[in-house]
């Protein structure tokens, strides 16, 4: 999947301090989960920033959130 496809299928919403709700569209259904992966949330919006990060591209961050949400919803 390309970065643009992932961005179209993933939405994030602030839930509470350090927690975000991740919503993905998978096989024409919407699934949600709660994540504390703030490094991925930051990286998906700040590609090209020069400081060291765990995720070097926004695609890596989007894939991490995608896989986390699929795992929490028992999707294959």
N, C-alpha and C positions, 0 to 999 in steps of 0.2 A: 504494500500500500504506500502511496506517496504521501508527502507531508500535507498537501492540500486535502487529500481524501481523509486523512486522520483528523485534521482540523475541522472538517465538515461533520465528522461523526462523533466528536468529543466536545462536551460542554462542561465547564467547571463553575461551581458556585461556592461562595464562602459560607461555611456553616458556623463555625465558632473558632476561637483562638487556636490556630494550628491545624484545623480540620477543614477539609473541603469536600463537597459533594461532587462526584464525577458521574456524568451521565454519558452513556455511549449508545449508539445505534448499531445493533448487530442483528443481521438477518431480518431487517425491517421491524425490529422490536426495540424498545428502549429499556435499558438496564441502568441501575444506579448503584453506587457504593460510596462509602466515606473513606477518605484517605488522609494520612498525615504526611504524605510525601511532598512537602513544601519545596524541596529542591527541584522536583519535576515541574511543579506549578510555576515556579520562578523561571525555569529554563525554557518552558514552552512559549513564554512571552518575551524573553530577553535574549534572543539569539544574536550572536555577534558581540556580546559584552566581553571585555578582555580579561576579567578576573577568572581564577580557577574555579571550575565547577565540576560536579560529578557527571552531569550530562553536557556534552560539548555541542550538541545540536538540538534544535527543538523537536526533531523527529525522534531522537532517542527518548526524550522526555515524554512525548505523546505515546510512544510504544509502551513505555513503562506504565503509564496510567491505563492504557488500553488493556494490557495484560493483567494488571492488578484487578481491574473491574471484572474482566472475564473470569478470573480465578475466584473472586469472591461470590460470583453468581453461578459458579459451577458450569461454565460454558466451555465447550471444546473447540 
